[in-house]
Amino acid sequence: MSDWITALEGRRKSEDRVDFDTPDPARQALDVTVVTPLVHLGILDVIGPGADKLLQGQTSAQVDLANGDFAPLTCFCTAKGRMLANAQLLRIASDHYRLILHRGLVETLRTHLKKFAPFYKSELKVRDDLALIGLIGKEANALAEVRFDLVPPALWHQAGDENVQLLAHPGTQPRLLACLPIEAAQETVLRLTRQAPLVGNAVWCLHDIQAGLAWLTPHHEDALLPQMINWEALGGISFKKGCYTGQEVVARAHFRGQVKKRLSRAQLEGDRVPSPGTPLLDASGKSHGEVLAAEMDAYGQPEILAVASTREEIGPLSIDGQPVKLLKLPYAIERLDPESMT
């Protein structure tokens, strides 16, 4: 665990989870604004005179839309259209782009892009010197404006400069993500906790689930088409840009309607949080999908995101012996062009 989190008396539960002694953290996020270190996320910078062209040939985003204001969602695929990682793309400065993604896939993505970087006079930097902090709650915008001296941006947009960036993420409560130098992280969090309790990052992950937002982890690397996590419905795919690795497969799946599995949101009637990859079973024990992410909600029941069959006649499903109750996604399953979001 990094020194700044240790100093906050956090407990590492796993490589991508940290916890604190705050009671009922998920409930706290319903009642008050909370702050959390986002240790499950990592940062990869792409820097150089050809960084934009390098990214344009590899990512589903229209790179010139990342203009220092709009910070689009994106993904990186194999030639077969399977995702290696999904991310949010920021433009930090001229010839300097930043990708925020699951920490377990930062090195995977760096290795993938490293094959092309020399041709574009670009370098790839894993930014272990930066910290990511989340704010959740009704006062998140007000707290961030005071602490960072920034007007909070609109959804999927960014505010700030080369030193500090502030991003707005979707959710049932306002959510802001701050990226800042790690040497400033401890002081920043301590100042925020004067008005916002400190909670583990499982709370942020729960709000991702409730927003229908799935971040790929190493468990599902090179396994899913972008549409299987509803990425085009979140504006994460530009169908108006030119070629990129995997583009032909992704476009064919969209225009021919060949996606047989989709991201679904559900609650389990039980008290056991399933692991990623746990199957969704019908009454006969046949699998119709699997869990991508799961967290315990404020009422002591697991909430999940799962990639599941789009067939309607499957019947009741269960996960690890717990009945599945499907919940409504907070967005329509239809194409959302990122060009319309700027």
C-alpha positions in Angstrom: 0.0 0.0 0.0 1.3 3.5 -0.8 2.4 5.6 2.1 -0.3 8.1 1.8 -3.1 5.5 2.2 -1.2 3.9 5.1 -1.0 7.2 6.8 -4.8 7.4 6.5 -5.0 4.1 8.4 -6.5 2.2 5.5 -6.5 -1.6 5.3 -5.6 -3.3 2.1 -8.2 -6.1 1.5 -6.7 -7.0 -1.9 -4.6 -5.4 -4.6 -7.5 -3.3 -5.7 -9.5 -2.8 -2.5 -8.9 -0.6 0.5 -11.1 -0.3 3.6 -11.4 2.1 6.6 -13.2 1.9 10.0 -16.1 4.0 8.9 -19.3 2.1 9.8 -21.9 1.3 7.1 -19.9 2.9 4.3 -22.5 2.2 1.6 -25.2 3.7 3.8 -23.1 6.7 4.5 -22.9 7.5 0.8 -26.7 7.6 0.7 -27.0 10.1 3.6 -23.9 12.3 3.3 -21.0 13.1 0.9 -18.1 10.7 1.2 -14.5 10.6 0.0 -12.5 7.5 -1.1 -9.1 6.6 -2.6 -9.7 4.9 -5.9 -6.9 2.3 -5.6 -8.5 0.0 -8.1 -7.9 2.4 -11.0 -4.6 3.2 -12.6 -3.1 5.7 -15.1 -1.2 5.4 -18.3 0.0 8.5 -20.1 0.7 8.6 -23.9 3.1 11.5 -24.7 4.8 12.6 -27.9 4.3 14.4 -31.2 2.4 11.4 -32.7 0.4 10.5 -29.6 -2.9 11.4 -31.2 -2.2 9.4 -34.3 -1.0 6.4 -32.2 -4.3 6.5 -30.2 -6.4 7.1 -33.2 -5.3 3.8 -34.7 -5.9 1.8 -31.6 -8.8 3.2 -29.7 -12.6 3.2 -30.3 -12.7 7.0 -29.4 -12.5 9.8 -31.9 -9.3 11.2 -30.4 -9.7 14.8 -31.5 -12.9 14.9 -29.4 -10.6 14.6 -26.3 -9.9 18.3 -26.4 -9.2 19.1 -22.7 -12.9 19.6 -22.1 -14.7 16.5 -23.2 -13.0 13.3 -21.9 -14.6 10.4 -23.8 -14.9 6.8 -22.8 -12.9 4.4 -25.1 -11.7 0.9 -25.4 -8.8 -1.0 -27.0 -9.4 -4.2 -28.8 -7.6 -7.1 -30.4 -8.0 -7.8 -34.2 -10.9 -10.0 -33.3 -12.7 -7.1 -31.6 -12.3 -8.4 -28.0 -11.4 -5.8 -25.5 -8.0 -5.6 -23.9 -9.1 -2.7 -21.7 -11.6 0.1 -21.5 -10.7 3.5 -20.2 -11.5 7.2 -20.0 -9.4 9.4 -22.3 -8.2 12.8 -21.2 -6.1 15.4 -23.1 -3.7 16.9 -20.6 -1.7 19.2 -22.9 -0.5 19.4 -26.4 0.9 15.9 -27.4 -0.1 14.5 -23.9 -3.0 12.2 -23.3 -4.0 10.3 -20.2 -5.9 7.0 -19.9 -7.7 6.0 -16.6 -8.5 2.3 -16.4 -8.5 -0.6 -14.1 -5.0 -0.9 -12.5 -4.7 -4.6 -13.3 -4.8 -3.7 -17.0 -2.4 -0.8 -17.1 0.6 -2.9 -17.9 -1.3 -5.0 -20.4 -2.3 -1.9 -22.3 1.2 -0.4 -22.1 2.6 -3.6 -23.6 0.1 -3.5 -26.4 0.7 0.1 -27.3 4.4 -0.2 -26.9 4.5 -2.2 -30.2 3.3 0.9 -32.1 4.8 3.8 -30.0 8.2 4.1 -31.7 6.5 4.6 -35.1 4.7 7.7 -33.7 7.6 9.1 -31.6 5.6 8.5 -28.5 6.3 7.2 -25.0 4.1 5.4 -22.5 4.3 6.2 -18.8 2.7 4.3 -16.0 1.8 7.1 -13.5 2.4 5.6 -10.1 3.2 9.1 -9.0 -0.4 10.2 -9.3 -3.4 9.5 -7.0 -7.1 9.2 -7.8 -9.7 10.3 -5.3 -13.4 10.0 -5.5 -16.2 12.2 -4.0 -19.8 10.8 -3.9 -22.8 12.8 -2.6 -24.9 15.9 -2.8 -22.1 18.2 -1.6 -19.5 16.6 -3.9 -19.5 19.5 -6.4 -19.4 22.2 -3.6 -16.5 20.4 -1.8 -14.5 20.0 -4.9 -15.0 23.6 -6.0 -13.6 24.8 -2.6 -10.8 22.3 -2.3 -9.5 22.3 -5.9 -10.7 25.8 -6.9 -12.3 24.3 -10.0 -15.8 24.5 -11.3 -16.9 20.8 -11.5 -17.3 19.7 -15.1 -20.3 18.2 -16.9 -20.7 14.4 -17.1 -17.7 12.8 -19.0 -15.9 16.1 -19.2 -12.8 17.4 -17.4 -11.7 20.5 -15.6 -8.3 21.5 -14.3 -4.7 21.8 -15.7 -1.6 19.7 -16.1 -1.3 19.3 -12.4 -4.9 18.4 -11.3 -7.8 17.1 -13.2 -11.4 16.8 -12.1 -13.8 14.4 -13.9 -17.6 13.9 -13.5 -18.9 10.3 -13.5 -22.5 9.1 -13.6 -24.5 7.8 -10.7 -27.5 8.1 -8.5 -25.5 10.7 -6.5 -23.1 13.3 -7.9 -19.7 11.7 -8.4 -16.4 13.4 -9.0 -13.0 11.9 -9.7 -9.8 13.9 -8.9 -6.4 13.1 -10.3 -3.5 14.8 -8.5 0.1 14.3 -7.5 0.5 11.6 -4.9 2.5 13.9 -2.6 -0.6 16.1 -2.3 -3.1 13.2 -1.8 -2.9 12.7 1.9 -3.4 16.4 2.8 -6.2 16.7 0.2 -8.1 13.8 1.7 -7.6 14.9 5.2 -9.1 18.3 4.4 -12.0 16.7 2.6 -12.7 14.4 5.5 -13.5 17.4 7.7 -16.8 17.5 5.8 -16.9 14.0 4.2 -16.3 10.7 5.9 -13.6 8.5 4.5 -14.8 5.2 3.0 -13.4 2.2 1.2 -13.4 2.2 -2.6 -16.0 -0.6 -2.7 -18.5 2.2 -2.3 -17.3 3.8 -5.6 -17.5 0.4 -7.3 -21.0 -0.1 -6.0 -22.0 3.3 -7.6 -20.4 2.2 -10.9 -22.6 -0.9 -10.8 -25.7 1.1 -10.1 -24.7 3.4 -13.0 -24.4 0.4 -15.3 -20.7 1.2 -15.8 -18.4 -1.8 -16.1 -14.6 -1.5 -16.0 -12.8 -4.4 -17.6 -10.5 -6.3 -15.2 -7.8 -9.0 -15.9 -10.5 -11.6 -15.5 -12.3 -10.6 -18.7 -9.3 -9.4 -20.7 -9.6 -10.4 -24.4 -13.0 -12.0 -23.8 -15.8 -9.5 -24.6 -16.9 -7.3 -27.5 -17.4 -3.7 -26.4 -21.1 -4.0 -27.0 -21.3 -6.8 -24.4 -20.7 -4.1 -21.7 -23.1 -1.6 -23.5 -20.1 0.5 -24.4 -21.8 2.1 -27.5 -24.8 3.0 -25.3 -22.4 5.0 -23.0 -20.8 6.8 -25.9 -17.6 4.7 -25.7 -17.5 3.8 -29.5 -17.3 6.2 -32.4 -18.8 4.7 -35.5 -17.9 7.8 -37.5 -14.1 7.5 -37.2 -11.7 5.6 -39.4 -10.1 2.3 -38.9 -8.6 1.1 -35.6 -7.6 -2.3 -34.4 -10.8 -4.5 -34.1 -13.0 -1.8 -35.8 -14.3 -4.1 -38.5 -15.6 -6.7 -36.0 -17.0 -4.1 -33.7 -18.8 -2.3 -36.6 -20.2 -5.6 -38.0 -21.6 -6.6 -34.6 -23.3 -3.2 -34.4 -24.8 -3.0 -37.9 -25.8 -6.6 -38.1 -27.2 -6.8 -34.6 -25.0 -9.9 -33.7 -24.6 -9.2 -30.0 -26.1 -12.1 -28.2 -25.0 -11.1 -24.7 -25.4 -7.8 -23.0 -24.5 -6.1 -19.7 -27.3 -6.5 -17.2 -27.8 -5.1 -13.7 -29.2 -7.2 -10.9 -29.6 -7.8 -7.2 -29.2 -11.1 -5.5 -31.6 -12.5 -2.9 -28.9 -13.5 -0.5 -25.9 -12.2 1.3 -22.9 -13.6 -0.6 -21.0 -11.4 -3.0 -20.0 -13.5 -6.0 -16.6 -13.3 -7.6 -16.0 -12.2 -11.2 -16.7 -15.0 -13.6 -19.3 -16.7 -11.4 -21.9 -18.1 -13.9 -25.6 -17.2 -14.1 -27.5 -20.5 -14.1 -31.0 -21.4 -15.2 -33.2 -24.0 -13.4 -31.4 -26.8 -15.3 -27.9 -25.6 -14.3 -27.1 -24.2 -17.8 -25.0 -21.1 -17.8 -26.4 -18.0 -19.6 -23.7 -15.5 -18.6 -21.3 -14.5 -15.9 -20.6 -11.9 -13.3 -18.4 -8.9 -14.2 -18.6 -6.9 -10.9 -20.4 -7.3 -7.6 -20.6 -5.3 -4.3 -22.7 -5.3 -1.2 -25.3 -2.5 -1.2 -26.5 -0.3 1.6 -29.2 -2.8 2.6 -26.9 -5.8 2.9 -27.7 -7.4 -0.5 -25.3 -8.0 -3.4 -25.7 -5.9 -6.5 -24.0 -7.1 -9.7 -23.2 -6.4 -13.3 -23.2 -9.5 -15.5 -22.9 -10.2 -19.1 -26.0 -12.3 -19.8 -27.9 -13.7 -22.8 -30.3 -11.4 -24.5 -32.9 -14.2 -24.9 -36.1 -13.4 -23.0 -37.4 -17.0 -22.6 -34.6 -18.2 -20.3 -36.6 -18.1 -17.1 -35.4 -17.6 -13.5 -31.7 -17.4 -13.0 -29.5 -17.8 -9.9 -25.9 -17.1 -9.0 -24.1 -19.3 -6.4 -27.5 -20.5 -5.3 -28.9 -17.0 -4.9 -32.0 -16.0 -7.0 -31.3 -13.1 -9.5 -33.6 -10.1 -9.6 -33.0 -8.1 -12.7 -32.9 -4.3 -12.2 -33.4 -1.5 -14.8 -30.3 0.1 -16.3 -30.2 3.9 -16.0 -29.7 4.3 -19.8 -31.3 3.1 -23.0 -29.6 0.3 -24.9 -29.1 2.3 -28.1 -26.2 3.9 -29.9 -25.0 7.1 -28.4 -22.5 8.8 -30.6 -19.7 10.6 -28.6 -19.7 13.3 -31.3 -23.1 14.4 -29.8 -21.7 14.6 -26.3 -19.2 17.4 -26.7 
